[in-house]
Structure formats: C-alpha cells, structure tokens
Amino acid sequence: MDGNPQSLRILQVSTADRGGGAERSAWQLFEAYRARRITSWLAVGHRFSDDPDVIVIPNEEHRSRWVRFWRSLPTTSVGGVPPGIPWRLRKLAWLGELRRYTNILRGIEDLDYPGTWHLLRLCPAVPSVVHCHNLHGNYFDLRALPALSQVVPVILNVRDSWLLTGHCACPSSCERWRSGCGECPDLSLYPSVGRDNTAGNWKRKRSIYEKSRFYVTTASRWMMSRVEESMLAPAAKRVIPNGIDVSVFRSGDRSSARELLKLPLRDHIVLFVIHSSFRDYQTARETISGLCAQHPDGIKIIIVGWSGNAPLFADHRVTHVEFVRSPETMARYYQAADIYVHAARYEPFGNTVTEAMACGIPVVATAVGGISEQVEDGVTGFLVPGRDSAAIVKAVGMLLASRELRSRMGTSASAHVRRAFSLDRQVESFIGWYREVIADWQQWKASDAATSPDPASTVPVQGGGSSDIID
C-alpha cells in the first residue's frame, strides 16, 4: 500500500448501523473515512439505514433450504388460516438446526452465523483491512477468524470483555476469565447462557485465537490491561480512545437548549444517561433519592434512555426520556444540564462522559474501568468510588452550590475533550495504525509463504456451519 490514505479500503464490522455507543462509534468512523475520500464499508448483522455502503451479513440466506423455507412463511394469519398457525409452522425450521439448538440448551455460545464466511465477497473489492467492533449480538461466527486473518489484516476492537470470557460482556468483579472461566457466578449477565458451559466456551475462543493472526485495539489503557492478561495477549495491540464529533457535542446556550426541550429555565438540572448493561442502576436510584432529599426545591433530574417497565425513580422532579438516537438532540440535553452523573459498575470507556464534557458541563462519575482516564478529578469533574451514592450526592452538592466551580470545570472539560478525545484525532490515529498493521501483516504473509508455502492459505474465506462447533 502507498502512503496515500485514499488508497485504503476499510471494511468495518459491527452489530448494527444504528444503536448504542459501540454502534455509534463504528458509524462515526465509517462516515469520517468517507469524508476523507477513503473507501469505507460497514458490514452489519442488523441494518436500519438505506446507506449503499452498509452491507448486511447474509446469515439467513446461507442457511439450509429447509430452514429458509419454513422461515419464509408469514408471521401473521393470511388467507383464512387460523391465527397462530403460520407462526407455529415457522418453528419447524428448528428441525434443520437441531444440533445448533441443542448446543444452545447446553450453554454453548451460538456462533452459527454462516454469512460470516462470505464476508469478503460482499465488498466490490478486497478490503485493505477488516476492523471488527463488537462481535456478539447474534450475527458473527468467530470460527471464521483464522481463515479471514489469512486473507486480510484483521483488527479486533475490544469494546467489552466478551472476547475474553466464557459468555459475558461485563464480568465486573469476577476474575475467572483470566484462567478459563467455569463455575460462572451469574449466567444471566449479557449475553446470557442457559447452562454453565463457560469453561468450554472459553476454551473454544482460545482455540480460535491460537489459529488466527490479528491485531487488537481498545479505547482505554484499563481495557488493554485486561487484554494483556487474557488469551488475546499475544496479539499486537494499540490503545486508541473513542472520539466524538466536537462540531455536534460542544458548549451551547443553556437557556436556548432548555426552551427547545421544554425544560424549566430556573431549576438546577442533573442529567443521567442510562441505556447500557454497564450502568449501576441501584447506585443511580440511591443517588437520585439522596439528591431529592437534600435538594427539595429547585432541582430537576433527567434520566435519558431508561427502558424499564417501571420508572427508575418515581418523583415529580424526575423525568424519564426514551433512548435518544439523534446526536444533535442528545447534545441539547447535555447543554441544558448543569451536571452529568455517570454511575457505572463496569466501563471500558464512557462515550457519554466525553460527550457531556465536550458540551461544557462537569461530570461526577464512579472511578471504574477507563473512566479515570477520561475525567480529570477536581479539574473536569469529580471521581468517586464505585457503588458510593453518598459520595456522588456530596460531589453533586458541591457543584450545585457554586456556579463558579461548575463554570470552571465545564470550561476545562470542553477543552480537555477537544484536545484528547475528538473524532478527528481518533480517525487520524486509526489511519496511521492501519498503515502499520498492513505493512506488518504483509511482511508476516511474505515470511510465512517463504518458510512454509501452503496453497490453502490463499483460498477465499468459505465454509463454516454448525458442524464445526467444538463441544
């Protein structure tokens, strides 16, 4: 590859083209590369946009004829057929995937997504590099990684711990992933499994990685430290923090933002964003209770992203807002707030933390995971111990009591994000690293071909299926 970044062809792989922090981050990079006239594609398990460069991984199209036939039946009653019959008939598709569903019942993670093996054929040209984001989410077959990494350089963006564990994305205080999982203390953690086959799942992942050659990136040094103690440790690695679009997330007029969102102009507004399994809901509840008790008047609490059946906290001063997909609307909520509170039990990198700081408001956050690399304690906000609602309430109280302190921290926060966490900086870091990765991979490939020629290594990625499952 020459030194011109426009000669790059980047294929990113993500759960969806719309969604939470990981999906939004992949989408931002996808668009930013195109803005630099770099060939950029996004392969997803679930597509919501009509962008021509977004490609759906064709898993269902590559299942057996039996499965495709029964799943092609309508899901509702048609032509006078009694209600429920079409849906029941669709379940006959299971007969074509008995081993797959038996394995799921045994607690074996489902990797049977055959479209993965056709990934490179989906693009008009062979990518220079394949950049994979979250690979859980029921769309990607990890078993394709050994063959895929023989054909193109593959980067794994480790955004949570799923690639390191026997099933869960956020093991929190559990350390069994370091040595092999097994005897899992909580099978319900996302992505959940029905029975404890976590030791077998862990061993299968290790076997896949040992046959692969890929590169690893994380958004925080904290997450990288976990990678370095895991079965991914042998890979070449680079820490590149997530970036945000500072042209969208920026300081704005507080009164104008409140008027647009129909929020009170005079009250203090404390903002929570809760739409992730990483959040500590119990600490958030306790914090809100403490804030309402200590500040009976003149306070408004906004909770964005709560999707539970019952309110996170029932009080007339607390407003629940549905998940906000529009970055511009989300920026207005930050601009309208006085303080952002981030209570997490596990957090490799908090995108909402940098978004809030970019909008010029101080952050009070639990010092878990990579958050301490984002918030400068006492400068751009306050860091408090995890699960310590009293400490959060105290820090918020200090900020509410001093407009000068809020203003000073907010100004410092905005400047810090523009300096360290802008999208432009992230994009340039990845483009530079892609060049290094491609050069290193090409050197390895040439060396590998010279020492042990193997015609099979040049065969296009294909194959896979439930028959390859390692029990």
C-alpha positions as CSV (number, residue, x, y, z in Angstrom):
1,M,0.0,0.0,0.0
2,D,1.3,3.5,-0.8
3,G,1.3,6.3,1.7
4,N,-1.9,7.9,0.4
5,P,-4.7,7.2,2.8
6,Q,-7.2,7.3,-0.1
7,S,-5.7,4.1,-1.3
8,L,-7.1,2.4,1.8
9,R,-10.2,0.2,1.6
10,I,-11.7,-0.2,5.1
11,L,-14.3,-2.7,6.0
12,Q,-15.7,-2.3,9.5
13,V,-17.9,-5.0,11.1
14,S,-20.5,-4.0,13.7
15,T,-23.7,-5.4,15.3
16,A,-25.8,-2.7,13.6
17,D,-25.6,0.6,11.8
18,R,-27.7,2.3,14.5
19,G,-27.7,1.6,18.2
20,G,-25.7,2.4,21.3
21,G,-22.2,3.6,21.9
22,A,-20.3,0.9,20.1
23,E,-22.6,1.1,17.0
24,R,-22.4,4.9,17.0
25,S,-18.7,4.8,17.3
26,A,-18.4,2.5,14.3
27,W,-20.8,4.6,12.3
28,Q,-18.9,7.8,13.0
29,L,-15.6,6.2,11.8
30,F,-17.4,4.8,8.7
31,E,-18.7,8.3,7.8
32,A,-15.4,10.1,8.7
33,Y,-13.4,7.8,6.4
34,R,-15.7,8.5,3.5
35,A,-15.4,12.3,4.2
36,R,-11.7,11.8,3.7
37,R,-12.4,10.1,0.4
38,I,-11.3,6.7,1.7
39,T,-13.2,3.7,0.5
40,S,-15.3,2.7,3.5
41,W,-17.9,-0.1,4.0
42,L,-19.8,-1.2,7.1
43,A,-20.9,-4.8,7.4
44,V,-23.6,-5.3,10.0
45,G,-25.8,-8.0,11.4
46,H,-28.8,-5.7,11.6
47,R,-29.4,-2.9,9.1
48,F,-31.6,0.1,9.8
49,S,-30.4,2.7,7.2
50,D,-30.5,2.7,3.4
51,D,-26.9,3.7,3.0
52,P,-25.5,2.0,-0.1
53,D,-22.1,1.3,1.7
54,V,-23.8,-0.5,4.6
55,I,-23.8,-4.3,3.9
56,V,-25.9,-6.9,5.7
57,I,-24.1,-10.1,6.6
58,P,-26.3,-12.6,4.8
59,N,-26.7,-15.2,7.6
60,E,-30.2,-16.4,6.8
61,E,-29.5,-16.6,3.0
62,H,-26.8,-19.2,3.7
63,R,-28.8,-21.5,6.0
64,S,-30.2,-24.8,4.7
65,R,-33.1,-24.9,2.2
66,W,-35.3,-26.5,5.0
67,V,-34.6,-23.6,7.4
68,R,-35.1,-20.9,4.7
69,F,-38.4,-22.4,3.6
70,W,-40.1,-22.6,7.0
71,R,-38.8,-19.1,8.0
72,S,-40.2,-17.7,4.7
73,L,-43.7,-18.3,6.0
74,P,-45.7,-15.2,7.1
75,T,-45.7,-14.4,10.8
76,T,-49.4,-13.5,10.8
77,S,-52.6,-15.2,9.8
78,V,-53.3,-15.0,6.0
79,G,-55.9,-16.5,3.6
80,G,-58.3,-17.6,6.3
81,V,-55.6,-19.7,8.1
82,P,-56.4,-19.7,11.9
83,P,-54.4,-17.2,13.9
84,G,-51.1,-18.7,15.3
85,I,-50.8,-21.4,12.7
86,P,-48.2,-19.7,10.5
87,W,-46.1,-18.8,13.5
88,R,-46.2,-22.4,14.7
89,L,-45.2,-23.8,11.3
90,R,-42.2,-21.5,11.2
91,K,-40.9,-23.3,14.2
92,L,-40.3,-26.4,12.1
93,A,-37.2,-24.6,10.9
94,W,-35.6,-25.8,14.1
95,L,-35.6,-29.4,12.8
96,G,-33.0,-28.2,10.3
97,E,-30.7,-26.9,13.0
98,L,-31.2,-29.5,15.8
99,R,-27.5,-29.5,16.8
100,R,-27.4,-25.8,16.9
101,Y,-30.3,-25.5,19.3
102,T,-29.2,-28.5,21.3
103,N,-25.9,-26.7,21.9
104,I,-27.6,-23.5,22.9
105,L,-29.6,-25.5,25.5
106,R,-26.3,-26.9,26.8
107,G,-24.9,-23.4,27.3
108,I,-22.6,-23.4,24.2
109,E,-22.5,-19.9,22.8
110,D,-24.2,-19.7,19.4
111,L,-21.7,-18.9,16.7
112,D,-23.7,-20.5,13.8
113,Y,-23.9,-17.4,11.5
114,P,-22.8,-18.7,8.1
115,G,-22.9,-15.4,6.3
116,T,-19.7,-14.5,8.1
117,W,-17.8,-16.9,5.8
118,H,-18.8,-14.9,2.8
119,L,-17.8,-11.5,4.3
120,L,-15.1,-10.6,1.9
121,R,-17.3,-11.4,-1.1
122,L,-19.8,-8.7,0.0
123,C,-17.5,-5.9,-1.0
124,P,-16.8,-4.6,-4.5
125,A,-13.1,-5.1,-3.9
126,V,-11.0,-6.9,-1.3
127,P,-10.6,-4.6,1.8
128,S,-7.1,-3.5,2.8
129,V,-8.1,-4.1,6.4
130,V,-11.1,-5.5,8.3
131,H,-11.9,-3.6,11.5
132,C,-14.2,-5.6,13.8
133,H,-16.2,-3.9,16.6
134,N,-18.5,-5.9,19.0
135,L,-18.8,-9.4,17.6
136,H,-21.5,-10.5,20.0
137,G,-25.1,-9.7,19.2
138,N,-26.1,-12.9,17.2
139,Y,-24.6,-12.2,13.8
140,F,-20.9,-13.2,13.6
141,D,-19.1,-16.6,13.6
142,L,-15.8,-16.3,15.4
143,R,-14.7,-19.6,13.8
144,A,-14.2,-17.7,10.6
145,L,-11.4,-15.6,12.1
146,P,-8.5,-18.0,11.4
147,A,-9.3,-18.1,7.6
148,L,-10.2,-14.5,7.4
149,S,-7.0,-13.3,9.0
150,Q,-5.0,-15.3,6.4
151,V,-6.6,-13.3,3.6
152,V,-6.6,-9.7,5.0
153,P,-5.3,-8.0,8.2
154,V,-8.0,-8.2,10.9
155,I,-8.3,-5.8,13.8
156,L,-10.4,-6.7,16.8
157,N,-11.7,-3.6,18.6
158,V,-12.2,-4.9,22.2
159,R,-15.0,-2.7,23.5
160,D,-16.0,-5.1,26.3
161,S,-14.9,-8.4,27.8
162,W,-17.0,-10.8,25.7
163,L,-14.0,-11.9,23.6
164,L,-12.1,-12.7,26.8
165,T,-14.8,-14.7,28.7
166,G,-16.9,-17.8,28.6
167,H,-20.1,-15.8,27.9
168,C,-20.4,-12.3,29.5
169,A,-19.6,-8.9,28.2
170,C,-19.0,-7.3,31.6
171,P,-17.8,-9.7,34.3
172,S,-17.5,-6.9,36.8
173,S,-15.8,-8.4,39.9
174,C,-15.4,-11.9,38.6
175,E,-11.9,-12.9,37.6
176,R,-12.4,-16.4,36.3
177,W,-11.8,-15.3,32.7
178,R,-8.1,-14.9,33.4
179,S,-7.7,-18.7,33.8
180,G,-10.5,-20.3,31.9
181,C,-14.0,-19.5,33.4
182,G,-16.2,-22.3,34.7
183,E,-18.5,-22.3,37.7
184,C,-19.9,-19.0,36.5
185,P,-21.4,-16.9,39.3
186,D,-24.0,-15.2,37.0
187,L,-25.2,-16.9,33.8
188,S,-27.8,-14.1,33.3
189,L,-25.2,-11.4,32.5
190,Y,-25.4,-10.2,28.9
191,P,-25.1,-12.2,26.7
192,S,-26.8,-14.8,28.9
193,V,-26.5,-18.6,28.6
194,G,-28.9,-21.1,30.0
195,R,-26.4,-23.6,31.4
196,D,-22.8,-23.3,32.6
197,N,-20.6,-24.3,29.7
198,T,-18.5,-21.2,30.2
199,A,-15.2,-23.2,30.6
200,G,-15.9,-24.9,27.2
201,N,-16.8,-21.6,25.6
202,W,-13.6,-20.0,26.9
203,K,-11.5,-22.9,25.6
204,R,-13.2,-22.7,22.2
205,K,-12.4,-19.0,21.9
206,R,-8.8,-19.6,22.9
207,S,-8.5,-22.3,20.2
208,I,-9.9,-19.9,17.6
209,Y,-7.4,-17.2,18.6
210,E,-4.5,-19.6,18.5
211,K,-5.2,-20.4,14.9
212,S,-5.6,-16.7,13.9
213,R,-3.4,-13.7,13.4
214,F,-5.0,-10.4,14.2
215,Y,-4.4,-7.1,15.9
216,V,-6.2,-5.7,19.0
217,T,-7.2,-2.1,19.9
218,T,-9.0,-0.8,22.9
219,A,-10.4,2.6,23.9
220,S,-8.7,2.7,27.3
221,R,-5.5,1.6,28.9
222,W,-7.6,-0.1,31.6
223,M,-9.3,-2.3,28.9
224,M,-5.9,-3.0,27.4
225,S,-4.6,-4.2,30.7
226,R,-7.3,-6.8,30.8
227,V,-6.5,-7.9,27.2
228,E,-2.8,-8.3,28.2
229,E,-3.9,-10.7,31.0
230,S,-6.2,-12.7,28.7
231,M,-5.9,-15.2,25.9
232,L,-5.7,-12.3,23.4
233,A,-2.3,-11.2,25.0
234,P,-0.1,-12.5,22.1
235,A,-1.7,-10.1,19.5
236,A,-0.1,-6.8,18.5
237,K,-2.0,-4.0,20.3
238,R,-2.8,-0.3,20.3
239,V,-4.8,1.9,22.6
240,I,-6.9,4.5,20.6
241,P,-9.5,6.3,22.7
242,N,-13.0,6.7,21.2
243,G,-13.6,10.1,19.6
244,I,-16.7,12.3,19.4
245,D,-17.8,14.8,16.9
246,V,-17.0,18.1,18.7
247,S,-18.9,20.0,16.0
248,V,-22.0,18.4,17.4
249,F,-21.1,17.9,21.1
250,R,-20.0,21.4,22.0
251,S,-20.9,24.1,24.5
252,G,-24.2,25.9,23.8
253,D,-26.6,28.4,25.3
254,R,-28.2,26.7,28.3
255,S,-31.5,28.7,28.2
256,S,-32.0,28.1,24.5
257,A,-31.4,24.3,24.9
258,R,-33.9,24.2,27.8
259,E,-36.5,26.1,25.7
260,L,-36.1,23.7,22.8
261,L,-36.5,20.7,25.2
262,K,-39.3,22.4,27.2
263,L,-37.3,22.1,30.4
264,P,-37.5,24.6,33.4
265,L,-35.3,27.6,33.0
266,R,-34.6,28.3,36.7
267,D,-34.1,24.9,38.2
268,H,-30.8,23.1,38.5
269,I,-30.8,20.1,36.1
270,V,-28.8,16.9,36.9
271,L,-28.6,14.6,33.9
272,F,-28.2,10.8,33.9
273,V,-27.9,8.6,30.7
274,I,-28.9,5.0,31.3
275,H,-29.2,2.7,28.4
276,S,-26.3,0.2,28.9
277,S,-25.9,-3.0,30.8
278,F,-22.7,-1.4,32.3
279,R,-24.7,1.1,34.3
280,D,-25.2,0.7,38.1
281,Y,-28.9,1.1,38.5
282,Q,-29.0,0.6,42.2
283,T,-26.4,3.3,42.8
284,A,-28.3,5.6,40.4
285,R,-31.5,5.1,42.4
286,E,-29.8,5.8,45.7
287,T,-28.1,8.9,44.2
288,I,-31.4,10.3,42.9
289,S,-33.1,9.6,46.3
290,G,-30.3,11.4,48.1
291,L,-30.4,14.4,45.7
292,C,-34.2,14.7,46.1
293,A,-33.9,14.6,49.9
294,Q,-31.1,17.1,50.1
295,H,-32.5,19.5,47.5
296,P,-36.3,19.5,47.9
297,D,-36.6,22.7,45.8
298,G,-35.1,23.9,42.6
299,I,-33.8,20.7,41.2
300,K,-34.8,18.7,38.1
301,I,-33.4,15.2,37.3
302,I,-33.5,14.0,33.7
303,I,-32.9,10.3,33.0
304,V,-32.3,9.5,29.3
305,G,-32.5,6.0,28.0
306,W,-34.4,4.2,30.7
307,S,-36.4,1.4,29.1
308,G,-37.7,-0.4,32.2
309,N,-41.4,-1.1,32.7
310,A,-41.4,1.0,35.9
311,P,-39.6,4.3,36.4
312,L,-36.1,4.1,37.7
313,F,-37.2,6.6,40.3
314,A,-40.8,7.8,40.9
315,D,-40.8,11.5,41.9
316,H,-42.3,14.6,40.3
317,R,-38.9,16.1,40.0
318,V,-37.6,13.2,37.9
319,T,-38.3,13.0,34.2
320,H,-37.7,9.8,32.1
321,V,-36.8,10.3,28.5
322,E,-36.7,7.5,25.9
323,F,-33.4,6.5,24.2
324,V,-32.2,9.4,22.1
325,R,-30.8,8.4,18.7
326,S,-30.1,11.8,17.4
327,P,-26.6,13.1,18.4
328,E,-27.9,16.7,17.9
329,T,-30.8,16.1,20.3
330,M,-28.6,14.4,22.8
331,A,-26.2,17.3,22.7
332,R,-29.0,19.7,23.6
333,Y,-29.7,17.6,26.8
334,Y,-26.1,18.0,27.8
335,Q,-26.2,21.7,27.0
336,A,-29.4,22.1,29.1
337,A,-27.9,20.4,32.1
338,D,-25.8,21.8,34.9
339,I,-24.1,18.4,35.8
340,Y,-23.8,15.0,34.3
341,V,-23.8,11.9,36.6
342,H,-22.3,8.6,35.4
343,A,-22.8,5.7,37.8
344,A,-21.3,2.6,36.4
345,R,-20.2,-0.8,37.7
346,Y,-18.0,-1.6,34.7
347,E,-17.0,0.8,32.0
348,P,-14.2,0.2,29.4
349,F,-14.8,3.7,28.1
350,G,-17.8,6.0,28.7
351,N,-18.8,7.8,25.5
352,T,-21.5,9.8,27.3
353,V,-18.8,11.0,29.7
354,T,-16.8,12.7,26.9
355,E,-20.0,13.9,25.2
356,A,-21.1,15.7,28.4
357,M,-17.7,17.2,29.0
358,A,-17.5,18.4,25.4
359,C,-20.8,20.2,25.9
360,G,-19.1,22.2,28.8
361,I,-20.7,20.6,31.9
362,P,-18.8,18.9,34.7
363,V,-19.1,15.2,35.3
364,V,-19.5,13.3,38.5
365,A,-18.6,9.6,37.8
366,T,-17.6,6.4,39.5
367,A,-13.9,5.7,39.1
368,V,-14.3,2.3,37.5
369,G,-12.7,0.9,34.3
370,G,-11.5,3.5,31.9
371,I,-13.4,6.4,33.3
372,S,-10.5,7.7,35.4
373,E,-8.6,8.1,32.0
374,Q,-11.4,10.5,30.8
375,V,-12.2,12.6,33.8
376,E,-9.5,14.7,35.5
377,D,-10.5,14.6,39.1
378,G,-11.0,18.0,40.5
379,V,-10.4,19.6,37.1
380,T,-13.1,18.5,34.7
381,G,-15.3,16.9,37.3
382,F,-15.2,14.5,40.3
383,L,-14.4,10.9,40.5
384,V,-15.9,8.9,43.3
385,P,-15.6,5.2,44.4
386,G,-17.9,2.7,42.7
387,R,-21.2,2.0,44.4
388,D,-20.9,5.0,46.6
389,S,-24.1,7.0,46.1
390,A,-23.3,9.2,49.2
391,A,-20.1,10.3,47.6
392,I,-21.9,11.2,44.3
393,V,-24.5,13.2,46.2
394,K,-21.8,15.1,48.1
395,A,-19.9,15.9,44.8
396,V,-23.1,17.0,43.1
397,G,-24.0,19.2,46.1
398,M,-20.6,20.9,45.9
399,L,-21.2,21.7,42.2
400,L,-24.8,22.9,42.7
401,A,-23.6,25.2,45.5
402,S,-21.1,27.0,43.2
403,R,-21.8,28.4,39.8
404,E,-18.2,29.5,39.5
405,L,-17.0,25.9,40.2
406,R,-19.4,24.5,37.6
407,S,-18.3,27.0,35.0
408,R,-14.6,26.5,35.6
409,M,-14.9,22.7,35.4
410,G,-17.1,22.8,32.4
411,T,-14.7,25.0,30.5
412,S,-11.8,22.7,31.4
413,A,-13.9,19.7,30.4
414,S,-14.7,21.0,27.0
415,A,-11.1,21.9,26.3
416,H,-9.9,18.5,27.5
417,V,-12.2,16.7,25.2
418,R,-11.2,18.8,22.1
419,R,-7.6,18.1,22.9
420,A,-7.7,14.4,23.7
421,F,-11.0,12.8,22.5
422,S,-12.0,14.4,19.2
423,L,-13.2,12.3,16.3
424,D,-10.6,13.8,14.1
425,R,-7.9,12.6,16.4
426,Q,-9.3,9.1,16.6
427,V,-9.6,8.9,12.8
428,E,-6.1,10.0,12.2
429,S,-4.8,7.6,14.8
430,F,-6.6,4.7,13.2
431,I,-5.5,5.6,9.7
432,G,-1.9,5.8,10.8
433,W,-2.2,2.4,12.6
434,Y,-3.9,0.8,9.6
435,R,-0.8,1.6,7.6
436,E,1.4,-0.1,10.3
437,V,-0.9,-3.1,10.5
438,I,-1.0,-3.6,6.8
439,A,2.8,-3.4,6.4
440,D,3.3,-5.8,9.3
441,W,0.7,-8.2,8.0
442,Q,2.2,-8.2,4.5
443,Q,5.7,-8.8,6.0
444,W,4.3,-11.7,8.0
445,K,2.5,-13.1,5.0
446,A,5.6,-13.0,2.8
447,S,7.7,-14.6,5.5
448,D,5.0,-17.3,6.1
449,A,4.8,-18.1,2.4
450,A,8.6,-18.3,2.1
451,T,9.1,-20.6,5.0
452,S,6.0,-22.9,4.6
453,P,4.1,-22.5,1.4
454,D,0.5,-23.5,1.8
455,P,-1.8,-23.2,-1.2
456,A,-4.8,-23.4,1.2
457,S,-3.8,-20.1,2.7
458,T,-4.9,-18.3,-0.5
459,V,-8.3,-19.9,-0.7
460,P,-11.2,-17.4,-0.3
461,V,-12.9,-17.5,3.0
462,Q,-15.7,-20.0,2.9
463,G,-17.2,-22.9,4.8
464,G,-18.2,-22.9,8.4
465,G,-21.5,-24.1,9.9
466,S,-22.7,-25.9,13.0
467,S,-20.7,-29.0,12.2
468,D,-17.6,-27.0,13.2
469,I,-18.7,-26.4,16.8
470,I,-16.2,-27.5,19.3
471,D,-18.1,-29.0,22.2
